[in-house]
């Protein structure tokens, strides 16, 4: 029952005014319920979009993590190749020194293997350096991308929690306004009957 109408009740009570006051509360509540439901629906749509975004970010994160793993393997292979080339160079220098000693002992004109092949060796080393500098650079770029994606996922998940809290708030408000509407409807019925009794 409307409190004000109850306070000022008694003989000569204006049931019609109370009825229209209750009806006004009823329609106000209906309007607020619609607003709350519209807000909740809007947030639900945002929630689905945010979930879709998070799934996309996680899929991209997985692809980059897999790419990083591949690059790490390539870099390890690069280290092994450089170690192998270094061993070849050392062995070549040792062989050159042995041949030099043999030539000196036999009085035969000699040439250093190192001097003969050093240009080709350096060229090969430079080529390998150019080839394998790319994985290292890409490795850093992918690591940076992974960090960016992880931050984006955390931010999107935080925004998702805010959206879900907004949905719960809108649903709670709509429930409160439904109670107001129900009470107003009961008041309208009560004052309508009292008005009919006075006729």
PyMOL CGO cylinders between C-alpha atoms (Angstrom):
from pymol import cmd
from pymol.cgo import CYLINDER

trace = [
    CYLINDER, 0.00, 0.00, 0.00, 1.21, 3.51, -0.70, 0.3, 1, 1, 1, 1, 1, 1,
    CYLINDER, 1.21, 3.51, -0.70, 2.70, 4.82, 2.59, 0.3, 1, 1, 1, 1, 1, 1,
    CYLINDER, 2.70, 4.82, 2.59, 1.56, 8.41, 2.15, 0.3, 1, 1, 1, 1, 1, 1,
    CYLINDER, 1.56, 8.41, 2.15, -1.96, 7.32, 1.40, 0.3, 1, 1, 1, 1, 1, 1,
    CYLINDER, -1.96, 7.32, 1.40, -1.83, 5.07, 4.47, 0.3, 1, 1, 1, 1, 1, 1,
    CYLINDER, -1.83, 5.07, 4.47, -0.66, 7.91, 6.71, 0.3, 1, 1, 1, 1, 1, 1,
    CYLINDER, -0.66, 7.91, 6.71, -3.36, 10.23, 5.54, 0.3, 1, 1, 1, 1, 1, 1,
    CYLINDER, -3.36, 10.23, 5.54, -6.01, 7.54, 5.41, 0.3, 1, 1, 1, 1, 1, 1,
    CYLINDER, -6.01, 7.54, 5.41, -9.28, 7.58, 7.25, 0.3, 1, 1, 1, 1, 1, 1,
    CYLINDER, -9.28, 7.58, 7.25, -12.61, 9.14, 6.66, 0.3, 1, 1, 1, 1, 1, 1,
    CYLINDER, -12.61, 9.14, 6.66, -12.75, 11.12, 3.47, 0.3, 1, 1, 1, 1, 1, 1,
    CYLINDER, -12.75, 11.12, 3.47, -9.52, 9.65, 2.18, 0.3, 1, 1, 1, 1, 1, 1,
    CYLINDER, -9.52, 9.65, 2.18, -8.84, 10.51, -1.48, 0.3, 1, 1, 1, 1, 1, 1,
    CYLINDER, -8.84, 10.51, -1.48, -8.58, 7.00, -2.89, 0.3, 1, 1, 1, 1, 1, 1,
    CYLINDER, -8.58, 7.00, -2.89, -8.54, 8.32, -6.42, 0.3, 1, 1, 1, 1, 1, 1,
    CYLINDER, -8.54, 8.32, -6.42, -5.36, 10.35, -5.81, 0.3, 1, 1, 1, 1, 1, 1,
    CYLINDER, -5.36, 10.35, -5.81, -3.76, 7.34, -4.16, 0.3, 1, 1, 1, 1, 1, 1,
    CYLINDER, -3.76, 7.34, -4.16, -4.78, 5.18, -7.09, 0.3, 1, 1, 1, 1, 1, 1,
    CYLINDER, -4.78, 5.18, -7.09, -3.19, 7.53, -9.63, 0.3, 1, 1, 1, 1, 1, 1,
    CYLINDER, -3.19, 7.53, -9.63, -0.07, 7.87, -7.48, 0.3, 1, 1, 1, 1, 1, 1,
    CYLINDER, -0.07, 7.87, -7.48, 0.22, 4.07, -7.45, 0.3, 1, 1, 1, 1, 1, 1,
    CYLINDER, 0.22, 4.07, -7.45, -0.35, 3.92, -11.17, 0.3, 1, 1, 1, 1, 1, 1,
    CYLINDER, -0.35, 3.92, -11.17, 2.38, 6.50, -11.69, 0.3, 1, 1, 1, 1, 1, 1,
    CYLINDER, 2.38, 6.50, -11.69, 4.77, 4.37, -9.63, 0.3, 1, 1, 1, 1, 1, 1,
    CYLINDER, 4.77, 4.37, -9.63, 3.72, 1.35, -11.66, 0.3, 1, 1, 1, 1, 1, 1,
    CYLINDER, 3.72, 1.35, -11.66, 4.54, 2.95, -15.01, 0.3, 1, 1, 1, 1, 1, 1,
    CYLINDER, 4.54, 2.95, -15.01, 7.76, 4.47, -13.68, 0.3, 1, 1, 1, 1, 1, 1,
    CYLINDER, 7.76, 4.47, -13.68, 8.80, 0.99, -12.57, 0.3, 1, 1, 1, 1, 1, 1,
    CYLINDER, 8.80, 0.99, -12.57, 7.89, -0.44, -15.99, 0.3, 1, 1, 1, 1, 1, 1,
    CYLINDER, 7.89, -0.44, -15.99, 10.09, 2.18, -17.64, 0.3, 1, 1, 1, 1, 1, 1,
    CYLINDER, 10.09, 2.18, -17.64, 13.00, 1.47, -15.31, 0.3, 1, 1, 1, 1, 1, 1,
    CYLINDER, 13.00, 1.47, -15.31, 12.65, -2.28, -15.85, 0.3, 1, 1, 1, 1, 1, 1,
    CYLINDER, 12.65, -2.28, -15.85, 12.87, -1.73, -19.61, 0.3, 1, 1, 1, 1, 1, 1,
    CYLINDER, 12.87, -1.73, -19.61, 15.94, 0.47, -19.18, 0.3, 1, 1, 1, 1, 1, 1,
    CYLINDER, 15.94, 0.47, -19.18, 17.65, -2.13, -16.99, 0.3, 1, 1, 1, 1, 1, 1,
    CYLINDER, 17.65, -2.13, -16.99, 16.81, -4.96, -19.36, 0.3, 1, 1, 1, 1, 1, 1,
    CYLINDER, 16.81, -4.96, -19.36, 18.07, -2.97, -22.35, 0.3, 1, 1, 1, 1, 1, 1,
    CYLINDER, 18.07, -2.97, -22.35, 21.28, -2.21, -20.48, 0.3, 1, 1, 1, 1, 1, 1,
    CYLINDER, 21.28, -2.21, -20.48, 21.72, -5.87, -19.52, 0.3, 1, 1, 1, 1, 1, 1,
    CYLINDER, 21.72, -5.87, -19.52, 21.15, -6.96, -23.13, 0.3, 1, 1, 1, 1, 1, 1,
    CYLINDER, 21.15, -6.96, -23.13, 23.64, -4.39, -24.38, 0.3, 1, 1, 1, 1, 1, 1,
    CYLINDER, 23.64, -4.39, -24.38, 26.22, -5.65, -21.89, 0.3, 1, 1, 1, 1, 1, 1,
    CYLINDER, 26.22, -5.65, -21.89, 25.53, -9.27, -22.86, 0.3, 1, 1, 1, 1, 1, 1,
    CYLINDER, 25.53, -9.27, -22.86, 26.31, -8.34, -26.46, 0.3, 1, 1, 1, 1, 1, 1,
    CYLINDER, 26.31, -8.34, -26.46, 29.53, -6.66, -25.31, 0.3, 1, 1, 1, 1, 1, 1,
    CYLINDER, 29.53, -6.66, -25.31, 30.34, -9.77, -23.29, 0.3, 1, 1, 1, 1, 1, 1,
    CYLINDER, 30.34, -9.77, -23.29, 30.08, -12.00, -26.36, 0.3, 1, 1, 1, 1, 1, 1,
    CYLINDER, 30.08, -12.00, -26.36, 32.26, -9.62, -28.35, 0.3, 1, 1, 1, 1, 1, 1,
    CYLINDER, 32.26, -9.62, -28.35, 34.83, -9.52, -25.55, 0.3, 1, 1, 1, 1, 1, 1,
    CYLINDER, 34.83, -9.52, -25.55, 34.87, -13.31, -25.26, 0.3, 1, 1, 1, 1, 1, 1,
    CYLINDER, 34.87, -13.31, -25.26, 35.39, -13.56, -29.02, 0.3, 1, 1, 1, 1, 1, 1,
    CYLINDER, 35.39, -13.56, -29.02, 38.27, -11.08, -28.80, 0.3, 1, 1, 1, 1, 1, 1,
    CYLINDER, 38.27, -11.08, -28.80, 39.89, -13.00, -25.94, 0.3, 1, 1, 1, 1, 1, 1,
    CYLINDER, 39.89, -13.00, -25.94, 39.64, -16.25, -27.92, 0.3, 1, 1, 1, 1, 1, 1,
    CYLINDER, 39.64, -16.25, -27.92, 41.26, -14.58, -30.93, 0.3, 1, 1, 1, 1, 1, 1,
    CYLINDER, 41.26, -14.58, -30.93, 44.06, -13.16, -28.79, 0.3, 1, 1, 1, 1, 1, 1,
    CYLINDER, 44.06, -13.16, -28.79, 44.69, -16.54, -27.16, 0.3, 1, 1, 1, 1, 1, 1,
    CYLINDER, 44.69, -16.54, -27.16, 44.79, -18.24, -30.58, 0.3, 1, 1, 1, 1, 1, 1,
    CYLINDER, 44.79, -18.24, -30.58, 47.28, -15.64, -31.82, 0.3, 1, 1, 1, 1, 1, 1,
    CYLINDER, 47.28, -15.64, -31.82, 49.32, -16.06, -28.63, 0.3, 1, 1, 1, 1, 1, 1,
    CYLINDER, 49.32, -16.06, -28.63, 49.50, -19.82, -29.23, 0.3, 1, 1, 1, 1, 1, 1,
    CYLINDER, 49.50, -19.82, -29.23, 50.66, -19.27, -32.82, 0.3, 1, 1, 1, 1, 1, 1,
    CYLINDER, 50.66, -19.27, -32.82, 53.40, -16.91, -31.70, 0.3, 1, 1, 1, 1, 1, 1,
    CYLINDER, 53.40, -16.91, -31.70, 54.50, -19.27, -28.92, 0.3, 1, 1, 1, 1, 1, 1,
    CYLINDER, 54.50, -19.27, -28.92, 54.80, -22.05, -31.50, 0.3, 1, 1, 1, 1, 1, 1,
    CYLINDER, 54.80, -22.05, -31.50, 56.74, -19.71, -33.80, 0.3, 1, 1, 1, 1, 1, 1,
    CYLINDER, 56.74, -19.71, -33.80, 59.07, -18.81, -30.93, 0.3, 1, 1, 1, 1, 1, 1,
    CYLINDER, 59.07, -18.81, -30.93, 59.73, -22.48, -30.28, 0.3, 1, 1, 1, 1, 1, 1,
    CYLINDER, 59.73, -22.48, -30.28, 60.61, -22.99, -33.95, 0.3, 1, 1, 1, 1, 1, 1,
    CYLINDER, 60.61, -22.99, -33.95, 62.92, -19.98, -33.94, 0.3, 1, 1, 1, 1, 1, 1,
    CYLINDER, 62.92, -19.98, -33.94, 64.62, -21.20, -30.76, 0.3, 1, 1, 1, 1, 1, 1,
    CYLINDER, 64.62, -21.20, -30.76, 65.36, -24.50, -32.48, 0.3, 1, 1, 1, 1, 1, 1,
    CYLINDER, 65.36, -24.50, -32.48, 66.73, -22.65, -35.52, 0.3, 1, 1, 1, 1, 1, 1,
    CYLINDER, 66.73, -22.65, -35.52, 69.01, -20.55, -33.31, 0.3, 1, 1, 1, 1, 1, 1,
    CYLINDER, 69.01, -20.55, -33.31, 70.31, -23.68, -31.59, 0.3, 1, 1, 1, 1, 1, 1,
    CYLINDER, 70.31, -23.68, -31.59, 71.02, -25.18, -35.02, 0.3, 1, 1, 1, 1, 1, 1,
    CYLINDER, 71.02, -25.18, -35.02, 72.81, -21.95, -35.94, 0.3, 1, 1, 1, 1, 1, 1,
    CYLINDER, 72.81, -21.95, -35.94, 75.08, -22.27, -32.90, 0.3, 1, 1, 1, 1, 1, 1,
    CYLINDER, 75.08, -22.27, -32.90, 75.91, -25.86, -33.85, 0.3, 1, 1, 1, 1, 1, 1,
    CYLINDER, 75.91, -25.86, -33.85, 76.72, -24.86, -37.43, 0.3, 1, 1, 1, 1, 1, 1,
    CYLINDER, 76.72, -24.86, -37.43, 79.03, -22.06, -36.30, 0.3, 1, 1, 1, 1, 1, 1,
    CYLINDER, 79.03, -22.06, -36.30, 80.79, -24.44, -33.94, 0.3, 1, 1, 1, 1, 1, 1,
    CYLINDER, 80.79, -24.44, -33.94, 81.27, -26.89, -36.82, 0.3, 1, 1, 1, 1, 1, 1,
    CYLINDER, 81.27, -26.89, -36.82, 82.68, -24.16, -39.08, 0.3, 1, 1, 1, 1, 1, 1,
    CYLINDER, 82.68, -24.16, -39.08, 85.04, -23.07, -36.34, 0.3, 1, 1, 1, 1, 1, 1,
    CYLINDER, 85.04, -23.07, -36.34, 86.35, -26.64, -35.95, 0.3, 1, 1, 1, 1, 1, 1,
    CYLINDER, 86.35, -26.64, -35.95, 86.92, -26.84, -39.71, 0.3, 1, 1, 1, 1, 1, 1,
    CYLINDER, 86.92, -26.84, -39.71, 88.92, -23.63, -39.63, 0.3, 1, 1, 1, 1, 1, 1,
    CYLINDER, 88.92, -23.63, -39.63, 91.04, -24.89, -36.73, 0.3, 1, 1, 1, 1, 1, 1,
    CYLINDER, 91.04, -24.89, -36.73, 91.67, -28.21, -38.49, 0.3, 1, 1, 1, 1, 1, 1,
    CYLINDER, 91.67, -28.21, -38.49, 92.57, -26.42, -41.71, 0.3, 1, 1, 1, 1, 1, 1,
    CYLINDER, 92.57, -26.42, -41.71, 95.10, -24.24, -39.89, 0.3, 1, 1, 1, 1, 1, 1,
    CYLINDER, 95.10, -24.24, -39.89, 96.62, -27.32, -38.27, 0.3, 1, 1, 1, 1, 1, 1,
    CYLINDER, 96.62, -27.32, -38.27, 96.86, -29.10, -41.64, 0.3, 1, 1, 1, 1, 1, 1,
    CYLINDER, 96.86, -29.10, -41.64, 98.41, -26.01, -43.20, 0.3, 1, 1, 1, 1, 1, 1,
    CYLINDER, 98.41, -26.01, -43.20, 101.03, -25.89, -40.48, 0.3, 1, 1, 1, 1, 1, 1,
    CYLINDER, 101.03, -25.89, -40.48, 101.85, -29.58, -40.99, 0.3, 1, 1, 1, 1, 1, 1,
    CYLINDER, 101.85, -29.58, -40.99, 102.23, -29.12, -44.75, 0.3, 1, 1, 1, 1, 1, 1,
    CYLINDER, 102.23, -29.12, -44.75, 104.42, -26.08, -44.17, 0.3, 1, 1, 1, 1, 1, 1,
    CYLINDER, 104.42, -26.08, -44.17, 106.74, -28.08, -41.93, 0.3, 1, 1, 1, 1, 1, 1,
    CYLINDER, 106.74, -28.08, -41.93, 106.87, -30.89, -44.48, 0.3, 1, 1, 1, 1, 1, 1,
    CYLINDER, 106.87, -30.89, -44.48, 107.71, -28.46, -47.29, 0.3, 1, 1, 1, 1, 1, 1,
    CYLINDER, 107.71, -28.46, -47.29, 110.48, -26.89, -45.24, 0.3, 1, 1, 1, 1, 1, 1,
    CYLINDER, 110.48, -26.89, -45.24, 111.94, -30.30, -44.54, 0.3, 1, 1, 1, 1, 1, 1,
    CYLINDER, 111.94, -30.30, -44.54, 111.86, -31.30, -48.25, 0.3, 1, 1, 1, 1, 1, 1,
    CYLINDER, 111.86, -31.30, -48.25, 112.92, -27.91, -49.61, 0.3, 1, 1, 1, 1, 1, 1,
    CYLINDER, 112.92, -27.91, -49.61, 109.77, -27.84, -51.77, 0.3, 1, 1, 1, 1, 1, 1,
    CYLINDER, 109.77, -27.84, -51.77, 108.04, -24.52, -52.44, 0.3, 1, 1, 1, 1, 1, 1,
    CYLINDER, 108.04, -24.52, -52.44, 105.06, -24.28, -50.12, 0.3, 1, 1, 1, 1, 1, 1,
    CYLINDER, 105.06, -24.28, -50.12, 101.85, -22.43, -49.80, 0.3, 1, 1, 1, 1, 1, 1,
    CYLINDER, 101.85, -22.43, -49.80, 99.75, -21.98, -46.68, 0.3, 1, 1, 1, 1, 1, 1,
    CYLINDER, 99.75, -21.98, -46.68, 96.36, -23.63, -46.89, 0.3, 1, 1, 1, 1, 1, 1,
    CYLINDER, 96.36, -23.63, -46.89, 95.05, -20.87, -44.67, 0.3, 1, 1, 1, 1, 1, 1,
    CYLINDER, 95.05, -20.87, -44.67, 96.13, -18.21, -47.12, 0.3, 1, 1, 1, 1, 1, 1,
    CYLINDER, 96.13, -18.21, -47.12, 94.71, -20.18, -50.05, 0.3, 1, 1, 1, 1, 1, 1,
    CYLINDER, 94.71, -20.18, -50.05, 91.30, -20.83, -48.51, 0.3, 1, 1, 1, 1, 1, 1,
    CYLINDER, 91.30, -20.83, -48.51, 90.98, -17.92, -46.06, 0.3, 1, 1, 1, 1, 1, 1,
    CYLINDER, 90.98, -17.92, -46.06, 89.01, -15.78, -48.52, 0.3, 1, 1, 1, 1, 1, 1,
    CYLINDER, 89.01, -15.78, -48.52, 86.51, -18.57, -49.20, 0.3, 1, 1, 1, 1, 1, 1,
    CYLINDER, 86.51, -18.57, -49.20, 86.30, -19.38, -45.50, 0.3, 1, 1, 1, 1, 1, 1,
    CYLINDER, 86.30, -19.38, -45.50, 85.58, -15.76, -44.59, 0.3, 1, 1, 1, 1, 1, 1,
    CYLINDER, 85.58, -15.76, -44.59, 83.02, -15.49, -47.38, 0.3, 1, 1, 1, 1, 1, 1,
    CYLINDER, 83.02, -15.49, -47.38, 81.28, -18.63, -46.13, 0.3, 1, 1, 1, 1, 1, 1,
    CYLINDER, 81.28, -18.63, -46.13, 81.30, -17.33, -42.56, 0.3, 1, 1, 1, 1, 1, 1,
    CYLINDER, 81.30, -17.33, -42.56, 79.80, -13.99, -43.63, 0.3, 1, 1, 1, 1, 1, 1,
    CYLINDER, 79.80, -13.99, -43.63, 77.09, -15.76, -45.64, 0.3, 1, 1, 1, 1, 1, 1,
    CYLINDER, 77.09, -15.76, -45.64, 76.16, -17.88, -42.64, 0.3, 1, 1, 1, 1, 1, 1,
    CYLINDER, 76.16, -17.88, -42.64, 76.11, -14.83, -40.38, 0.3, 1, 1, 1, 1, 1, 1,
    CYLINDER, 76.11, -14.83, -40.38, 73.71, -13.08, -42.76, 0.3, 1, 1, 1, 1, 1, 1,
    CYLINDER, 73.71, -13.08, -42.76, 71.45, -16.12, -42.97, 0.3, 1, 1, 1, 1, 1, 1,
    CYLINDER, 71.45, -16.12, -42.97, 71.26, -16.77, -39.26, 0.3, 1, 1, 1, 1, 1, 1,
    CYLINDER, 71.26, -16.77, -39.26, 71.06, -13.17, -38.04, 0.3, 1, 1, 1, 1, 1, 1,
    CYLINDER, 71.06, -13.17, -38.04, 67.40, -13.22, -39.17, 0.3, 1, 1, 1, 1, 1, 1,
    CYLINDER, 67.40, -13.22, -39.17, 66.16, -15.86, -36.65, 0.3, 1, 1, 1, 1, 1, 1,
    CYLINDER, 66.16, -15.86, -36.65, 67.72, -13.91, -33.80, 0.3, 1, 1, 1, 1, 1, 1,
    CYLINDER, 67.72, -13.91, -33.80, 65.98, -10.70, -34.82, 0.3, 1, 1, 1, 1, 1, 1,
    CYLINDER, 65.98, -10.70, -34.82, 62.69, -12.49, -35.42, 0.3, 1, 1, 1, 1, 1, 1,
    CYLINDER, 62.69, -12.49, -35.42, 63.04, -14.25, -32.08, 0.3, 1, 1, 1, 1, 1, 1,
    CYLINDER, 63.04, -14.25, -32.08, 63.12, -10.89, -30.28, 0.3, 1, 1, 1, 1, 1, 1,
    CYLINDER, 63.12, -10.89, -30.28, 60.21, -9.57, -32.33, 0.3, 1, 1, 1, 1, 1, 1,
    CYLINDER, 60.21, -9.57, -32.33, 58.10, -12.63, -31.50, 0.3, 1, 1, 1, 1, 1, 1,
    CYLINDER, 58.10, -12.63, -31.50, 58.97, -12.37, -27.80, 0.3, 1, 1, 1, 1, 1, 1,
    CYLINDER, 58.97, -12.37, -27.80, 57.79, -8.74, -27.84, 0.3, 1, 1, 1, 1, 1, 1,
    CYLINDER, 57.79, -8.74, -27.84, 54.60, -9.75, -29.65, 0.3, 1, 1, 1, 1, 1, 1,
    CYLINDER, 54.60, -9.75, -29.65, 53.93, -12.46, -27.06, 0.3, 1, 1, 1, 1, 1, 1,
    CYLINDER, 53.93, -12.46, -27.06, 54.31, -9.92, -24.24, 0.3, 1, 1, 1, 1, 1, 1,
    CYLINDER, 54.31, -9.92, -24.24, 51.90, -7.54, -26.00, 0.3, 1, 1, 1, 1, 1, 1,
    CYLINDER, 51.90, -7.54, -26.00, 49.35, -10.32, -26.50, 0.3, 1, 1, 1, 1, 1, 1,
    CYLINDER, 49.35, -10.32, -26.50, 49.59, -11.42, -22.86, 0.3, 1, 1, 1, 1, 1, 1,
    CYLINDER, 49.59, -11.42, -22.86, 48.96, -7.84, -21.73, 0.3, 1, 1, 1, 1, 1, 1,
    CYLINDER, 48.96, -7.84, -21.73, 46.03, -7.51, -24.14, 0.3, 1, 1, 1, 1, 1, 1,
    CYLINDER, 46.03, -7.51, -24.14, 44.51, -10.75, -22.84, 0.3, 1, 1, 1, 1, 1, 1,
    CYLINDER, 44.51, -10.75, -22.84, 44.82, -9.63, -19.21, 0.3, 1, 1, 1, 1, 1, 1,
    CYLINDER, 44.82, -9.63, -19.21, 43.25, -6.27, -20.07, 0.3, 1, 1, 1, 1, 1, 1,
    CYLINDER, 43.25, -6.27, -20.07, 40.41, -7.88, -22.04, 0.3, 1, 1, 1, 1, 1, 1,
    CYLINDER, 40.41, -7.88, -22.04, 39.73, -10.36, -19.23, 0.3, 1, 1, 1, 1, 1, 1,
    CYLINDER, 39.73, -10.36, -19.23, 39.56, -7.48, -16.73, 0.3, 1, 1, 1, 1, 1, 1,
    CYLINDER, 39.56, -7.48, -16.73, 37.12, -5.65, -19.01, 0.3, 1, 1, 1, 1, 1, 1,
    CYLINDER, 37.12, -5.65, -19.01, 35.09, -8.85, -19.29, 0.3, 1, 1, 1, 1, 1, 1,
    CYLINDER, 35.09, -8.85, -19.29, 34.80, -9.06, -15.50, 0.3, 1, 1, 1, 1, 1, 1,
    CYLINDER, 34.80, -9.06, -15.50, 33.61, -5.43, -15.43, 0.3, 1, 1, 1, 1, 1, 1,
    CYLINDER, 33.61, -5.43, -15.43, 30.99, -6.21, -18.08, 0.3, 1, 1, 1, 1, 1, 1,
    CYLINDER, 30.99, -6.21, -18.08, 29.78, -9.25, -16.13, 0.3, 1, 1, 1, 1, 1, 1,
    CYLINDER, 29.78, -9.25, -16.13, 29.54, -7.11, -12.97, 0.3, 1, 1, 1, 1, 1, 1,
    CYLINDER, 29.54, -7.11, -12.97, 27.51, -4.57, -14.96, 0.3, 1, 1, 1, 1, 1, 1,
    CYLINDER, 27.51, -4.57, -14.96, 25.14, -7.31, -16.13, 0.3, 1, 1, 1, 1, 1, 1,
    CYLINDER, 25.14, -7.31, -16.13, 24.61, -8.51, -12.56, 0.3, 1, 1, 1, 1, 1, 1,
    CYLINDER, 24.61, -8.51, -12.56, 24.00, -4.94, -11.41, 0.3, 1, 1, 1, 1, 1, 1,
    CYLINDER, 24.00, -4.94, -11.41, 21.46, -4.29, -14.19, 0.3, 1, 1, 1, 1, 1, 1,
    CYLINDER, 21.46, -4.29, -14.19, 19.67, -7.58, -13.45, 0.3, 1, 1, 1, 1, 1, 1,
    CYLINDER, 19.67, -7.58, -13.45, 19.56, -6.77, -9.74, 0.3, 1, 1, 1, 1, 1, 1,
    CYLINDER, 19.56, -6.77, -9.74, 18.17, -3.31, -10.43, 0.3, 1, 1, 1, 1, 1, 1,
    CYLINDER, 18.17, -3.31, -10.43, 15.55, -4.78, -12.76, 0.3, 1, 1, 1, 1, 1, 1,
    CYLINDER, 15.55, -4.78, -12.76, 14.54, -7.22, -10.01, 0.3, 1, 1, 1, 1, 1, 1,
    CYLINDER, 14.54, -7.22, -10.01, 14.16, -4.35, -7.53, 0.3, 1, 1, 1, 1, 1, 1,
    CYLINDER, 14.16, -4.35, -7.53, 12.00, -2.41, -9.95, 0.3, 1, 1, 1, 1, 1, 1,
    CYLINDER, 12.00, -2.41, -9.95, 9.83, -5.49, -10.54, 0.3, 1, 1, 1, 1, 1, 1,
    CYLINDER, 9.83, -5.49, -10.54, 9.15, -5.52, -6.80, 0.3, 1, 1, 1, 1, 1, 1,
    CYLINDER, 9.15, -5.52, -6.80, 8.19, -1.84, -7.00, 0.3, 1, 1, 1, 1, 1, 1,
    CYLINDER, 8.19, -1.84, -7.00, 5.91, -2.59, -9.94, 0.3, 1, 1, 1, 1, 1, 1,
    CYLINDER, 5.91, -2.59, -9.94, 4.29, -5.51, -8.12, 0.3, 1, 1, 1, 1, 1, 1,
    CYLINDER, 4.29, -5.51, -8.12, 3.65, -3.40, -5.00, 0.3, 1, 1, 1, 1, 1, 1,
    CYLINDER, 3.65, -3.40, -5.00, 2.29, -0.56, -7.09, 0.3, 1, 1, 1, 1, 1, 1,
    CYLINDER, 2.29, -0.56, -7.09, 0.00, -2.99, -8.89, 0.3, 1, 1, 1, 1, 1, 1,
    CYLINDER, 0.00, -2.99, -8.89, -1.31, -4.28, -5.55, 0.3, 1, 1, 1, 1, 1, 1,
    CYLINDER, -1.31, -4.28, -5.55, -1.91, -0.69, -4.40, 0.3, 1, 1, 1, 1, 1, 1,
    CYLINDER, -1.91, -0.69, -4.40, -3.76, 0.11, -7.61, 0.3, 1, 1, 1, 1, 1, 1,
    CYLINDER, -3.76, 0.11, -7.61, -6.06, -2.88, -7.08, 0.3, 1, 1, 1, 1, 1, 1,
    CYLINDER, -6.06, -2.88, -7.08, -6.66, -1.90, -3.46, 0.3, 1, 1, 1, 1, 1, 1,
    CYLINDER, -6.66, -1.90, -3.46, -7.54, 1.72, -4.21, 0.3, 1, 1, 1, 1, 1, 1,
    CYLINDER, -7.54, 1.72, -4.21, -9.63, 0.73, -7.20, 0.3, 1, 1, 1, 1, 1, 1,
    CYLINDER, -9.63, 0.73, -7.20, -11.78, -1.48, -4.96, 0.3, 1, 1, 1, 1, 1, 1,
    CYLINDER, -11.78, -1.48, -4.96, -12.10, 1.24, -2.33, 0.3, 1, 1, 1, 1, 1, 1,
    CYLINDER, -12.10, 1.24, -2.33, -13.14, 3.73, -5.00, 0.3, 1, 1, 1, 1, 1, 1,
    CYLINDER, -13.14, 3.73, -5.00, -15.78, 1.28, -6.22, 0.3, 1, 1, 1, 1, 1, 1,
    CYLINDER, -15.78, 1.28, -6.22, -17.04, 0.80, -2.66, 0.3, 1, 1, 1, 1, 1, 1,
    CYLINDER, -17.04, 0.80, -2.66, -17.60, 4.53, -2.31, 0.3, 1, 1, 1, 1, 1, 1,
    CYLINDER, -17.60, 4.53, -2.31, -19.64, 4.79, -5.47, 0.3, 1, 1, 1, 1, 1, 1,
]
cmd.load_cgo(trace, "trace")
